[in-house]
Amino acid sequence: MGFNCGIIGMPNVGKSTLFNALTQTSQAESANYPFCTIEPNTGRVSVPDNRLKKLAEIAQSHKIIYAQLEFVDIAGLVRDASKGEGLGNQFLAHIREVDAIAHVLRCFDDENITHVEGSINPIRDLEIIETELLLADLESLDKQRINQEKKVRGNEKEAKLKLSLIEKIYPKMSDGLPARKIENLNDQDHIYLSELNLITLKPMLYVCNLSEEDVINGNHYSKQVFQKAKSENAGYTLVSAQIEQELSLLNEIERNEFLDSIGMKEPTLNRLIRSGYNLLDLISFFTVGPKEAHAWTAASGVKAPQAAGKIHTDFEKGFIRAETISYLDFIKCNGENGAKDAGKMRVEGSDYLVKDGDIFNFRFNV
């Protein structure tokens, strides 16, 4: 898994402005006209994690390295994108390449910024985009069905199972149900489903782009989106792309003063980044020492050797054991030596499932 999150939405909802703020660059052109982004822009951002600073203070680490998450700014989609409208086919192909989707929805009124549909209605926009994603998936399933039927005639056993799955899910998706919401599938179905590379199977986060006045408590637009996200068990967060872009141009002291003046404790982008991290079902583990305190990213459910491989392939190949301390024990015991003395350092083997916040010292031999 590449651990990346695609930013999608209709034109002029603030996607590129948001992306620029995330990456603190201006590499994604932002303008008041549709399709100012054609090729996807990619940027890596640090995942905010207050635990890392505390670990570094205790270990007196000279350097702090945060976990990273990649965001991809994908051009605005419009009605009939699945038929090629507004270069839609090209943009839909870009969405297939990401691991999760952050759908930015305009939840503010501003007569100076045009809207391709002529009015502000985030639920309508959401449904337009979801329909286009579904139509793209149905077209893909039609092609895959033909391919599997050919393989079935060649007596390929696996093809029969894949064809059966396609025939099971196609009617439901034709009725407007995204692949991620289809129920009553067995374990084998889920394996084959993941191989179909469907856009609507990807985890979804709804990002409400609000004005400065509404970003803390939301407004009537964002409340509608919240109810939609709740009904779908999807992610949901509030941001103000314009505020965040302004923040990205200030130094740390100026940023803190600005945040205080509008009653915010941290940039809303921090919530977006963490939401994207959670959306991908990721966890962080740490390595801590005088040189650096380092957060590493892994998929939930990863075992210790594979986590070690995130640091260096040799660590995984020659894995012997993982000397492990939980974050809370490390803090409570004031560091590694204190945790050892208190009997809080554990020795874990190759079957150990890594937990979020684990602090490791990997032993290996190559």
C-alpha positions as CSV (number, residue, x, y, z in Angstrom):
1,M,0.0,0.0,0.0
2,G,1.3,3.4,-1.0
3,F,-0.6,5.2,1.8
4,N,-1.9,8.0,-0.4
5,C,-5.2,9.9,-0.3
6,G,-6.7,11.5,-3.4
7,I,-8.4,14.9,-3.1
8,I,-11.5,15.1,-5.3
9,G,-14.5,17.3,-5.8
10,M,-16.2,19.6,-8.3
11,P,-14.3,22.6,-9.7
12,N,-13.9,25.7,-7.5
13,V,-14.7,23.9,-4.2
14,G,-11.2,24.7,-2.8
15,K,-9.3,21.4,-3.6
16,S,-6.2,23.0,-5.0
17,T,-6.2,25.8,-2.4
18,L,-6.4,23.0,0.3
19,F,-3.7,21.0,-1.3
20,N,-1.4,24.1,-1.5
21,A,-2.0,24.7,2.2
22,L,-1.3,21.0,3.0
23,T,2.0,21.0,1.3
24,Q,2.8,24.7,2.0
25,T,3.6,25.2,-1.7
26,S,1.9,26.8,-4.7
27,Q,2.6,23.9,-7.0
28,A,-1.2,23.3,-7.6
29,E,-2.5,26.2,-9.6
30,S,-5.5,27.7,-7.9
31,A,-7.9,29.9,-9.9
32,N,-11.6,30.8,-10.3
33,Y,-12.3,28.7,-13.4
34,P,-12.9,25.0,-13.9
35,F,-10.1,22.5,-14.7
36,C,-7.2,24.7,-13.6
37,T,-5.7,21.3,-12.4
38,I,-5.3,18.7,-15.1
39,E,-2.4,16.5,-14.2
40,P,-2.6,15.4,-10.5
41,N,-0.2,17.1,-8.1
42,T,1.3,15.0,-5.4
43,G,2.7,16.1,-2.0
44,R,3.8,14.5,1.2
45,V,2.8,15.9,4.6
46,S,3.8,15.2,8.2
47,V,1.2,13.6,10.3
48,P,0.7,15.7,13.5
49,D,1.4,13.6,16.6
50,N,2.1,15.2,20.0
51,R,3.4,11.9,21.3
52,L,6.6,12.3,19.3
53,K,7.6,15.6,21.0
54,K,7.2,14.0,24.4
55,L,9.3,11.0,23.4
56,A,12.0,13.3,22.0
57,E,12.1,15.4,25.3
58,I,12.6,12.3,27.4
59,A,15.2,10.7,25.1
60,Q,16.8,14.2,24.4
61,S,16.6,13.4,20.7
62,H,18.4,15.9,18.4
63,K,15.9,15.4,15.6
64,I,12.2,14.7,15.3
65,I,10.8,12.9,12.2
66,Y,7.1,12.6,11.8
67,A,5.2,9.9,9.9
68,Q,4.3,10.9,6.4
69,L,1.1,10.8,4.3
70,E,0.8,11.5,0.6
71,F,-2.0,13.6,-0.8
72,V,-2.9,13.7,-4.5
73,D,-4.7,16.7,-5.9
74,I,-7.0,15.5,-8.7
75,A,-8.8,17.8,-11.2
76,G,-12.4,18.8,-10.6
77,L,-15.1,16.3,-11.7
78,V,-18.4,17.5,-13.2
79,R,-21.7,16.0,-14.2
80,D,-21.2,13.3,-17.0
81,A,-17.5,12.9,-16.2
82,S,-17.9,9.2,-16.7
83,K,-18.8,10.0,-20.3
84,G,-15.7,12.1,-20.8
85,E,-17.2,15.5,-19.9
86,G,-14.5,17.9,-18.7
87,L,-11.7,15.3,-19.4
88,G,-13.6,13.1,-16.9
89,N,-12.3,9.7,-18.1
90,Q,-8.7,10.9,-17.5
91,F,-9.5,12.3,-14.1
92,L,-11.4,9.1,-13.0
93,A,-8.3,7.0,-14.0
94,H,-6.2,9.1,-11.6
95,I,-8.7,8.3,-8.8
96,R,-8.3,4.6,-9.3
97,E,-4.6,5.0,-8.4
98,V,-5.1,6.3,-4.9
99,D,-5.8,4.3,-1.7
100,A,-8.5,6.5,-0.2
101,I,-10.6,9.5,-1.2
102,A,-11.0,12.9,0.5
103,H,-14.1,14.5,-1.2
104,V,-14.0,18.3,-0.7
105,L,-17.4,19.9,-0.6
106,R,-18.1,23.6,-0.8
107,C,-20.0,24.6,2.3
108,F,-19.7,28.4,2.0
109,D,-21.5,31.2,0.1
110,D,-19.4,33.6,-2.0
111,E,-20.8,35.3,-5.0
112,N,-17.3,36.1,-6.3
113,I,-16.5,32.4,-6.7
114,T,-18.5,30.6,-9.4
115,H,-20.0,27.2,-9.1
116,V,-20.4,24.9,-12.1
117,E,-24.0,24.0,-11.0
118,G,-25.0,27.6,-10.4
119,S,-25.8,27.3,-6.7
120,I,-24.3,26.0,-3.4
121,N,-25.7,22.6,-2.4
122,P,-23.0,20.1,-1.1
123,I,-25.4,17.1,-0.9
124,R,-26.3,17.6,-4.6
125,D,-22.6,17.9,-5.5
126,L,-21.8,14.8,-3.4
127,E,-24.5,12.8,-5.2
128,I,-23.3,14.0,-8.7
129,I,-19.8,12.9,-8.0
130,E,-20.8,9.6,-6.4
131,T,-23.0,8.9,-9.5
132,E,-20.1,9.5,-11.8
133,L,-17.8,7.2,-9.7
134,L,-20.5,4.5,-9.8
135,L,-21.0,4.8,-13.6
136,A,-17.2,4.5,-14.1
137,D,-17.2,1.4,-11.9
138,L,-20.1,-0.2,-13.8
139,E,-18.3,0.4,-17.1
140,S,-15.2,-1.2,-15.6
141,L,-17.3,-4.2,-14.4
142,D,-18.8,-4.6,-17.9
143,K,-15.3,-4.9,-19.3
144,Q,-14.2,-7.3,-16.6
145,R,-17.3,-9.4,-17.0
146,I,-16.5,-10.0,-20.7
147,N,-12.9,-10.9,-19.8
148,Q,-14.0,-13.4,-17.1
149,E,-16.6,-15.0,-19.4
150,K,-13.8,-15.8,-21.8
151,K,-11.7,-17.3,-19.0
152,V,-14.7,-19.4,-17.9
153,R,-15.0,-20.9,-21.4
154,G,-11.3,-21.9,-20.9
155,N,-12.4,-23.7,-17.7
156,E,-10.5,-21.4,-15.3
157,K,-11.9,-22.2,-11.9
158,E,-11.1,-18.8,-10.4
159,A,-12.8,-17.0,-13.2
160,K,-16.1,-18.6,-12.3
161,L,-15.8,-17.2,-8.8
162,K,-14.9,-13.7,-10.0
163,L,-17.7,-13.8,-12.6
164,S,-20.2,-14.9,-9.9
165,L,-19.1,-12.0,-7.7
166,I,-19.5,-9.5,-10.5
167,E,-23.0,-10.8,-11.2
168,K,-23.8,-10.5,-7.4
169,I,-22.6,-6.9,-7.0
170,Y,-23.6,-5.4,-10.4
171,P,-27.3,-5.0,-9.7
172,K,-26.7,-3.4,-6.4
173,M,-24.3,-0.9,-7.8
174,S,-26.7,-0.2,-10.7
175,D,-29.2,0.7,-8.0
176,G,-26.8,3.3,-6.7
177,L,-25.0,1.4,-3.9
178,P,-21.2,2.1,-3.7
179,A,-19.1,-1.0,-3.6
180,R,-17.9,-0.2,-0.1
181,K,-21.5,-0.4,1.2
182,I,-22.3,-3.8,-0.2
183,E,-23.1,-6.3,2.5
184,N,-23.5,-10.1,2.9
185,L,-20.2,-11.0,1.1
186,N,-18.0,-13.9,2.3
187,D,-14.3,-13.7,2.9
188,Q,-13.5,-15.0,-0.6
189,D,-15.8,-12.4,-2.1
190,H,-13.9,-9.7,-0.3
191,I,-10.6,-10.9,-1.6
192,Y,-11.9,-10.9,-5.2
193,L,-13.7,-7.6,-4.7
194,S,-10.4,-5.9,-3.8
195,E,-8.9,-7.2,-7.1
196,L,-11.6,-5.5,-9.2
197,N,-10.0,-2.0,-8.5
198,L,-13.4,-0.3,-8.0
199,I,-13.3,3.4,-7.2
200,T,-16.4,3.2,-4.9
201,L,-14.7,0.5,-2.8
202,K,-12.1,3.0,-1.6
203,P,-12.6,4.5,1.9
204,M,-14.3,7.9,1.7
205,L,-13.7,11.1,3.8
206,Y,-16.1,14.1,3.3
207,V,-14.2,17.4,3.8
208,C,-16.5,20.4,4.3
209,N,-14.8,23.6,3.2
210,L,-16.2,26.4,5.3
211,S,-15.7,30.2,5.8
212,E,-13.7,31.5,8.7
213,E,-16.9,32.3,10.6
214,D,-18.2,28.7,10.4
215,V,-15.1,26.6,10.5
216,I,-15.2,25.9,14.2
217,N,-18.9,24.9,14.6
218,G,-20.0,24.3,11.1
219,N,-23.2,25.5,9.4
220,H,-26.4,24.2,7.8
221,Y,-24.5,22.9,4.8
222,S,-21.9,21.0,6.8
223,K,-24.6,19.5,9.1
224,Q,-26.3,18.0,6.1
225,V,-23.0,16.4,5.0
226,F,-22.4,15.1,8.6
227,Q,-25.7,13.3,8.5
228,K,-24.8,11.8,5.1
229,A,-21.4,10.7,6.4
230,K,-23.0,9.2,9.5
231,S,-25.5,7.2,7.4
232,E,-22.7,5.8,5.3
233,N,-20.2,5.3,8.1
234,A,-17.8,7.5,6.2
235,G,-15.2,10.0,7.5
236,Y,-16.1,13.7,8.1
237,T,-14.1,16.8,8.9
238,L,-14.3,20.6,8.7
239,V,-11.7,22.8,7.1
240,S,-11.3,26.4,5.8
241,A,-9.0,26.2,2.8
242,Q,-8.6,29.9,2.5
243,I,-7.6,30.3,6.2
244,E,-5.2,27.4,5.9
245,Q,-3.6,28.9,2.8
246,E,-3.1,32.2,4.7
247,L,-1.6,30.3,7.7
248,S,0.9,28.5,5.4
249,L,2.4,32.0,4.5
250,L,3.0,32.9,8.1
251,N,5.8,32.0,10.5
252,E,5.2,30.0,13.6
253,I,4.7,33.0,15.9
254,E,2.3,34.7,13.4
255,R,0.4,31.4,12.9
256,N,-0.2,31.0,16.7
257,E,-1.3,34.6,17.0
258,F,-3.7,34.2,14.1
259,L,-5.1,31.0,15.4
260,D,-5.7,32.5,18.8
261,S,-7.5,35.5,17.2
262,I,-10.1,33.2,15.6
263,G,-10.4,30.8,18.5
264,M,-8.6,27.8,17.1
265,K,-6.1,25.7,18.9
266,E,-4.5,24.2,15.8
267,P,-4.9,24.3,12.0
268,T,-7.9,22.4,10.8
269,L,-5.6,20.7,8.3
270,N,-4.2,18.7,11.3
271,R,-7.6,17.2,11.6
272,L,-7.7,16.5,7.9
273,I,-4.3,14.8,7.9
274,R,-5.2,12.7,10.9
275,S,-8.6,11.8,9.4
276,G,-6.8,10.7,6.2
277,Y,-4.4,8.6,8.3
278,N,-7.3,6.9,10.1
279,L,-9.3,6.5,6.9
280,L,-6.4,4.3,5.6
281,D,-6.5,2.3,8.8
282,L,-2.9,3.2,9.6
283,I,-1.0,3.2,12.8
284,S,2.3,4.7,14.0
285,F,5.1,3.0,15.8
286,F,8.3,4.7,17.1
287,T,12.0,4.3,17.3
288,V,13.6,6.7,19.9
289,G,17.2,7.6,20.7
290,P,19.6,10.5,21.2
291,K,20.0,10.9,17.5
292,E,16.3,11.1,16.5
293,A,12.7,10.3,17.6
294,H,11.1,8.8,14.5
295,A,7.5,7.9,13.8
296,W,6.9,5.1,11.2
297,T,3.7,4.3,9.4
298,A,2.3,0.8,9.0
299,A,-1.1,-0.7,8.2
300,S,-3.2,-1.9,11.1
301,G,-2.6,-5.6,11.7
302,V,1.0,-5.6,10.6
303,K,3.4,-8.0,12.3
304,A,6.7,-7.1,13.9
305,P,9.0,-8.3,11.1
306,Q,7.1,-6.3,8.5
307,A,7.1,-3.2,10.7
308,A,10.9,-3.7,11.0
309,G,11.1,-3.8,7.2
310,K,9.6,-0.3,7.1
311,I,12.9,0.9,8.6
312,H,15.2,-1.3,6.5
313,T,14.7,-4.5,4.4
314,D,17.6,-6.1,6.3
315,F,15.7,-5.7,9.6
316,E,12.8,-7.8,8.2
317,K,15.0,-10.4,6.5
318,G,17.1,-11.1,9.6
319,F,14.5,-10.4,12.2
320,I,15.2,-12.0,15.6
321,R,13.0,-10.2,18.1
322,A,11.5,-6.8,18.9
323,E,12.3,-5.2,22.2
324,T,9.0,-3.4,22.9
325,I,7.7,-0.6,25.2
326,S,4.3,0.9,25.0
327,Y,4.1,4.7,24.7
328,L,2.3,5.1,28.0
329,D,4.9,2.9,29.8
330,F,7.8,4.9,28.2
331,I,6.3,8.2,29.4
332,K,5.4,6.8,32.9
333,C,8.8,5.3,33.4
334,N,10.7,8.3,32.0
335,G,12.4,6.5,29.2
336,E,13.8,3.2,28.1
337,N,16.0,2.5,31.2
338,G,13.2,3.3,33.5
339,A,10.9,0.9,31.6
340,K,13.5,-1.8,31.7
341,D,13.9,-1.4,35.5
342,A,10.1,-1.5,35.9
343,G,9.8,-4.7,33.8
344,K,7.8,-2.9,31.2
345,M,10.1,-3.8,28.2
346,R,8.7,-6.9,26.5
347,V,10.4,-9.2,24.0
348,E,8.1,-9.9,21.1
349,G,8.6,-12.5,18.3
350,S,7.7,-12.7,14.6
351,D,4.0,-13.3,15.3
352,Y,3.5,-10.1,17.3
353,L,0.9,-7.7,16.0
354,V,2.1,-4.1,16.2
355,K,0.0,-1.7,18.3
356,D,-0.3,2.0,17.7
357,G,2.3,3.8,19.9
358,D,4.7,0.8,20.3
359,I,8.3,1.8,20.7
360,F,10.7,-0.7,19.2
361,N,14.3,-1.7,19.3
362,F,14.6,-4.4,16.6
363,R,17.2,-7.1,16.9
364,F,18.3,-8.7,13.6
365,N,21.0,-10.7,12.0
366,V,22.0,-10.8,8.3
